Amino acid sequence: MNRPQNDRVNAFWSYPRKRGGPGLDALFQSMEKRLAEVVLPASVRIFKDTDEERGIRSGADWSAELVRAAGSSILFFWNQSPLWIFSEMCNFEMELFRSRVDRIADRFIEGCPESTLDELRKSMIVPIRWHPMSPDQWQSVTGPNTQLLHRDWNFSNIIAPLDFSVHREGALPDAGFYESAAQTAMRGVKHQYEHIFDLLNITRQELLDFLTTDLPDFESYWNSQFIKRLPAIDSMVESQGWAARDLPQACAEQRGFARRMTEGRTICQHESLALGLTLIWPADHAMRGFWVSSGPLATSRARFWEDYMLPGGARPDNAGSLAVNESSVRHLQDGLGQFGLSLPDASQAKRLREVYALPRATLYRLGLVAGAPNFWHLNEGGQLTRQSEGGAATAVVLVKTLAGRDHD
């Protein structure tokens, strides 16, 4: 495992893996570029788990890499959205970083008062708000840190250009829009970054040296905590996804079937792909259940999926998903079998339309990103189709049939 370099400033990009998007990706690249100017003469790296160069390497122990990245970071970019709040892994990332901040304070501020600790946290956490949280959504959040997250959310010191939840007139944002936002926001980020060292009354090099020497103990503790908490994390995700008090009756019925047929599993990770899956049980109990991708294929994984499509056959839509034309989705069908995946058939598509029509907050609790209003599927005759013929490209959701053992 690579150790952090003593002359490099590390930061952590926290976002829900279920949904990336062109906006988030463009902002990430622009923020890293601008942050590099702030930390000179040191170098900079922002950890983003799915990034091929800055994230978790193929074959690496992903939980250990996550702990190491949080433990060696000075800044934490918090991409705020309901999907982040409903993600237990995102919550765990925040807990990791809060621990890192606490250890820094313990080392450099003797008898650190709570007010100073809060000020240090605000300096080391950079909130980026993509979507607001409604009161109803907050009422549906469970977990030991809910009150703390709610407080941090409400008192987030969001730099104006990084509040993308505010409606803005004009054309849809492009890469230039996010570059401009990053450039303007970096003045505020620079102030936060410099305030860290003012609060601690140390130099950057002293902090970097401490992170390096303290990292083995940090890793040892949190790696063991991760192993201990993994079952709890899974169960809390299950609880949020299927036992929330205000889910519709149909979802409550799904929960009962899921626990009998899959030993309580309602979400899982594909065995060989970075693809989250959510259990869907059809309304007709005589029909077979299935797993569905937690959202449409996302632009953050475009490089992978484009290998299974025709050149130019997919483009990003405005919601962070890949819109795929008919020729490419036919080509994609040929490669899905090796992963045990397929496009939805007619009955599965019907059930998905019913689920996707549920309120957005309910979808989050079920472990789904916002549903696709239009997606490729097979009709009763096995022919490729979609709900609406408007536009040449359409979102893709993938399904996986429940294995025999899931029913035993």
DAGI-V948735 format. One record per pair of residues at least 24 apart in sequence whose ideal C-beta (glycine too) atoms are under 8 Angstrom apart, sorted by the first residue. I is the first residue (numbers start at 1). GAP is how many residues later the second one is. D is the distance in Angstrom with one decimal. If there is no record, write none. Layout:
# DAGI-V948735
I/GAP/D ; I/GAP/D
This chain:
# DAGI-V948735
1/59/7.8 ; 1/60/7.9 ; 1/63/6.7 ; 1/64/7.5 ; 1/67/6.5 ; 3/209/6.9 ; 3/212/7.2 ; 4/64/8.0 ; 4/68/4.0 ; 4/204/7.9 ; 4/207/6.6 ; 4/208/6.0 ; 4/211/6.9 ; 5/38/7.4 ; 6/199/7.6 ; 6/202/5.5 ; 6/203/6.4 ; 6/206/5.8 ; 7/34/8.0 ; 7/35/5.3 ; 7/36/6.5 ; 7/201/7.2 ; 8/34/6.1 ; 8/35/4.7 ; 8/36/6.8 ; 8/37/6.0 ; 8/200/7.7 ; 9/26/7.8 ; 9/30/4.4 ; 9/33/5.0 ; 9/34/7.3 ; 9/35/4.9 ; 9/36/7.8 ; 9/65/5.6 ; 9/66/7.7 ; 9/195/7.4 ; 9/199/7.3 ; 10/34/7.7 ; 10/35/5.6 ; 10/36/7.7 ; 10/37/6.5 ; 10/59/7.1 ; 10/62/4.8 ; 10/63/4.6 ; 10/64/6.5 ; 10/201/7.9 ; 11/24/6.8 ; 11/33/7.0 ; 11/34/7.4 ; 11/35/4.5 ; 11/36/6.9 ; 11/62/5.3 ; 11/63/6.5 ; 11/64/4.0 ; 11/65/7.1 ; 11/66/6.3 ; 12/34/7.3 ; 12/35/5.1 ; 12/57/5.7 ; 12/58/5.5 ; 12/61/4.3 ; 12/63/7.2 ; 12/64/4.9 ; 12/65/6.8 ; 12/81/7.0 ; 12/85/6.3 ; 13/33/5.1 ; 13/34/6.3 ; 13/35/4.2 ; 13/64/4.9 ; 13/66/7.3 ; 14/62/6.3 ; 14/63/6.5 ; 14/64/5.6 ; 14/65/6.2 ; 14/70/7.3 ; 14/76/5.8 ; 14/79/4.7 ; 14/80/6.7 ; 14/83/7.7 ; 15/33/7.7 ; 15/64/4.0 ; 15/69/6.6 ; 15/75/7.3 ; 16/63/7.8 ; 16/65/7.0 ; 16/67/4.4 ; 16/68/5.1 ; 16/71/4.6 ; 16/74/5.6 ; 16/353/8.0 ; 17/32/6.9 ; 17/33/6.5 ; 17/70/7.9 ; 17/72/7.5 ; 17/257/7.1 ; 17/259/7.1 ; 18/65/6.4 ; 18/69/7.4 ; 18/258/5.4 ; 18/276/4.6 ; 18/277/5.5 ; 18/280/7.8 ; 18/351/5.1 ; 19/64/6.1 ; 19/276/5.6 ; 19/279/5.7 ; 19/281/7.8 ; 19/301/5.5 ; 19/350/4.6 ; 20/30/7.2 ; 20/278/4.9 ; 20/279/6.2 ; 20/280/2.4 ; 20/281/7.3 ; 20/300/6.0 ; 21/277/6.7 ; 21/278/5.7 ; 21/279/6.7 ; 21/295/7.4 ; 21/298/7.2 ; 21/299/2.4 ; 21/300/7.7 ; 22/153/7.8 ; 22/277/5.2 ; 22/294/4.4 ; 22/298/6.7 ; 23/107/7.8 ; 23/141/7.2 ; 23/150/6.0 ; 23/155/6.3 ; 23/297/7.0 ; 24/55/6.6 ; 24/106/7.6 ; 24/276/7.3 ; 24/296/7.0 ; 25/274/6.9 ; 25/275/6.1 ; 26/148/7.8 ; 26/149/4.5 ; 26/151/8.0 ; 26/152/4.1 ; 26/153/7.3 ; 27/101/7.2 ; 27/151/4.4 ; 27/154/6.8 ; 27/155/6.2 ; 30/145/7.9 ; 30/148/5.3 ; 30/149/4.5 ; 30/151/7.4 ; 30/152/3.6 ; 30/153/7.4 ; 31/46/6.8 ; 31/151/4.9 ; 31/154/7.8 ; 31/155/7.6 ; 31/158/7.9 ; 33/149/7.3 ; 34/148/4.9 ; 34/149/5.9 ; 34/152/4.2 ; 34/155/7.8 ; 35/40/7.7 ; 35/151/6.9 ; 35/154/6.8 ; 37/149/7.4 ; 38/148/6.3 ; 38/151/6.7 ; 38/152/4.7 ; 38/155/6.0 ; 39/154/7.3 ; 39/165/7.8 ; 42/162/6.7 ; 42/166/7.6 ; 46/31/6.9 ; 47/26/6.8 ; 50/224/6.4 ; 50/250/6.1 ; 50/251/7.4 ; 52/251/8.0 ; 63/160/7.1 ; 63/163/5.0 ; 64/155/7.2 ; 64/159/5.8 ; 66/27/6.9 ; 66/30/7.4 ; 67/29/6.4 ; 67/151/7.4 ; 67/152/5.5 ; 67/155/4.6 ; 67/156/5.6 ; 67/159/6.6 ; 68/147/7.1 ; 68/151/5.9 ; 70/26/3.8 ; 70/27/5.1 ; 70/30/6.0 ; 70/152/7.8 ; 71/25/7.2 ; 71/29/5.8 ; 71/140/7.3 ; 71/143/7.7 ; 71/144/5.2 ; 71/147/4.0 ; 71/148/6.0 ; 71/151/7.1 ; 72/139/5.4 ; 72/140/7.7 ; 72/143/5.8 ; 73/24/6.8 ; 73/27/6.8 ; 74/50/6.5 ; 74/119/7.5 ; 74/122/6.8 ; 74/133/6.8 ; 74/137/7.5 ; 75/49/5.9 ; 75/50/7.6 ; 75/51/5.9 ; 75/114/7.7 ; 75/117/7.8 ; 75/118/6.7 ; 76/48/6.2 ; 76/49/4.8 ; 76/50/6.9 ; 77/49/5.0 ; 77/51/6.2 ; 78/47/5.6 ; 78/48/6.7 ; 78/49/4.8 ; 78/50/6.6 ; 78/78/7.7 ; 79/49/5.0 ; 79/51/6.3 ; 80/47/5.6 ; 80/48/6.4 ; 80/49/4.4 ; 80/50/6.4 ; 80/51/7.7 ; 80/73/6.7 ; 80/76/7.1 ; 81/48/7.7 ; 81/49/4.5 ; 81/50/4.4 ; 82/49/5.9 ; 82/51/5.5 ; 82/55/5.4 ; 82/278/7.4 ; 82/279/6.7 ; 82/282/5.4 ; 83/48/7.8 ; 83/281/5.9 ; 83/286/6.1 ; 85/48/6.3 ; 85/52/7.5 ; 85/56/5.9 ; 85/64/6.6 ; 85/68/7.6 ; 86/55/7.0 ; 86/154/6.1 ; 86/278/4.3 ; 86/279/6.5 ; 88/55/7.3 ; 88/145/4.9 ; 88/148/5.3 ; 88/149/5.0 ; 88/152/7.5 ; 89/144/7.1 ; 91/52/6.5 ; 91/54/6.2 ; 91/58/7.0 ; 92/134/7.7 ; 92/137/7.5 ; 92/141/6.6 ; 94/51/7.7 ; 94/55/7.3 ; 95/50/6.6 ; 96/126/6.1 ; 97/27/7.6 ; 97/28/7.3 ; 99/119/7.5 ; 99/123/7.1 ; 100/118/6.9 ; 103/111/6.3 ; 103/115/6.8 ; 104/96/7.0 ; 104/103/7.2 ; 104/106/7.1 ; 107/103/6.0 ; 107/107/7.4 ; 108/92/4.4 ; 108/93/7.2 ; 108/94/5.8 ; 108/99/8.0 ; 108/102/7.7 ; 109/90/7.3 ; 109/91/6.6 ; 116/83/6.7 ; 119/76/7.9 ; 119/80/6.3 ; 120/76/6.9 ; 120/79/5.3 ; 120/80/7.6 ; 121/31/7.9 ; 122/33/8.0 ; 122/35/5.4 ; 122/70/7.5 ; 123/69/4.7 ; 123/70/7.5 ; 123/72/4.6 ; 123/73/4.8 ; 123/76/6.6 ; 124/68/7.5 ; 124/72/6.0 ; 125/27/7.8 ; 126/33/7.6 ; 126/36/7.4 ; 126/63/5.8 ; 126/66/6.6 ; 127/29/4.1 ; 127/30/7.1 ; 127/31/5.0 ; 127/35/7.1 ; 128/30/7.6 ; 128/34/4.5 ; 128/36/7.3 ; 129/27/7.2 ; 129/29/5.5 ; 129/33/7.0 ; 129/34/4.9 ; 129/35/6.5 ; 129/36/4.8 ; 130/34/5.2 ; 130/35/6.3 ; 131/34/5.5 ; 132/33/4.9 ; 134/227/7.1 ; 136/225/6.1 ; 137/224/4.7 ; 137/227/7.5 ; 139/107/8.0 ; 140/100/7.8 ; 140/104/5.2 ; 140/105/7.8 ; 140/106/6.7 ; 140/221/6.1 ; 140/225/5.9 ; 141/99/7.6 ; 142/94/7.1 ; 142/97/6.2 ; 142/98/5.8 ; 142/102/7.5 ; 143/93/5.9 ; 143/97/7.7 ; 159/26/4.6 ; 159/29/3.8 ; 159/30/6.9 ; 160/25/7.8 ; 161/24/4.3 ; 172/146/5.7 ; 237/30/5.9 ; 237/130/6.9 ; 238/26/6.3 ; 238/27/7.5 ; 238/28/5.5 ; 238/29/7.3 ; 240/125/5.5 ; 241/25/5.3 ; 241/26/6.1 ; 241/37/7.5 ; 241/124/5.7 ; 241/125/5.3 ; 241/126/4.4 ; 242/24/5.0 ; 242/123/7.9 ; 242/124/7.3 ; 244/121/4.7 ; 247/115/6.2 ; 247/118/6.6 ; 247/119/7.8 ; 248/110/6.7 ; 248/114/7.1 ; 250/33/6.3 ; 250/104/7.6 ; 251/107/7.6 ; 251/111/7.1 ; 251/115/6.6 ; 253/28/7.4 ; 254/25/7.4 ; 254/26/7.3 ; 254/27/4.3 ; 257/24/4.6 ; 257/28/7.2 ; 257/32/6.9 ; 258/31/7.7 ; 261/28/6.5 ; 261/141/7.1 ; 261/145/5.9 ; 261/146/5.4 ; 262/140/7.3 ; 262/144/4.9 ; 265/141/8.0 ; 266/100/7.9 ; 266/101/6.7 ; 267/27/7.5 ; 267/100/4.4 ; 270/69/7.0 ; 270/71/7.8 ; 270/130/7.5 ; 272/67/6.6 ; 273/31/8.0 ; 273/66/6.1 ; 274/27/6.6 ; 274/30/8.0 ; 275/123/7.3 ; 276/91/7.2 ; 277/123/6.2 ; 278/88/6.2 ; 278/89/4.3 ; 278/90/5.4 ; 279/123/8.0 ; 280/68/7.6 ; 280/71/6.0 ; 280/72/6.8 ; 280/75/6.3 ; 282/65/6.7 ; 282/66/7.8 ; 282/69/4.8 ; 283/68/6.6 ; 283/71/6.9 ; 287/60/6.2 ; 288/113/6.9 ; 288/114/6.4 ; 289/113/5.1 ; 289/117/7.7 ; 290/58/5.7 ; 290/109/4.9 ; 290/110/6.6 ; 290/111/5.6 ; 290/112/6.1 ; 291/108/6.5 ; 291/109/4.2 ; 291/110/7.8 ; 291/111/6.9 ; 292/52/7.4 ; 292/56/7.7 ; 292/60/6.4 ; 292/76/7.8 ; 292/105/6.0 ; 292/106/7.2 ; 292/107/5.1 ; 292/108/7.8 ; 293/104/5.3 ; 293/105/4.5 ; 293/106/7.6 ; 294/73/6.0 ; 294/74/5.7 ; 294/75/6.0 ; 295/26/7.1 ; 295/73/6.4 ; 295/74/3.4 ; 295/75/7.2 ; 295/77/7.6 ; 295/102/7.5 ; 296/25/3.9 ; 296/26/7.0 ; 296/73/7.8 ; 296/76/4.7 ; 296/79/6.5 ; 296/99/3.8 ; 296/100/6.0 ; 296/101/5.4 ; 297/24/6.5 ; 297/25/4.6 ; 297/27/7.5 ; 297/98/7.3 ; 297/99/4.8 ; 297/100/7.6 ; 297/101/7.4 ; 298/24/6.8 ; 305/27/7.3 ; 308/24/5.0 ; 308/26/7.8 ; 308/27/3.9 ; 308/28/7.7 ; 314/79/7.2 ; 315/78/6.2 ; 317/76/7.7 ; 317/78/7.0 ; 319/51/7.0 ; 321/51/7.0 ; 321/74/4.9 ; 322/73/7.2 ; 322/74/6.6 ; 323/68/7.4 ; 323/70/3.6 ; 323/71/6.2 ; 323/72/6.2 ; 324/52/7.0 ; 324/69/5.7 ; 324/70/6.5 ; 324/71/7.5 ; 324/72/5.2 ; 325/67/5.3 ; 325/68/4.8 ; 325/69/8.0 ; 326/58/6.7 ; 326/66/7.7 ; 329/47/4.9 ; 329/55/6.7 ; 329/65/7.6 ; 329/67/6.2 ; 330/54/6.4 ; 332/64/7.0 ; 333/51/7.9 ; 336/62/6.8 ; 340/60/5.6 ; 340/61/7.8 ; 341/57/4.5 ; 341/58/6.9 ; 341/59/5.4 ; 342/56/7.1 ; 342/57/5.9 ; 342/58/7.6 ; 342/59/7.8 ; 343/33/5.7 ; 343/34/5.6 ; 343/35/5.9 ; 343/41/7.5 ; 343/53/7.3 ; 343/54/7.9 ; 343/55/7.0 ; 343/56/7.2 ; 344/31/7.4 ; 344/33/4.2 ; 344/34/7.0 ; 344/53/6.6 ; 344/55/5.0 ; 345/32/6.9 ; 345/33/4.9 ; 345/37/7.9 ; 346/31/7.1 ; 346/32/6.3 ; 346/33/5.4 ; 346/34/4.8 ; 348/29/7.2 ; 348/51/5.5 ; 349/26/7.5 ; 349/28/3.7 ; 349/29/7.6 ; 352/25/7.9 ; 352/45/6.9 ; 353/34/7.3 ; 372/25/5.8
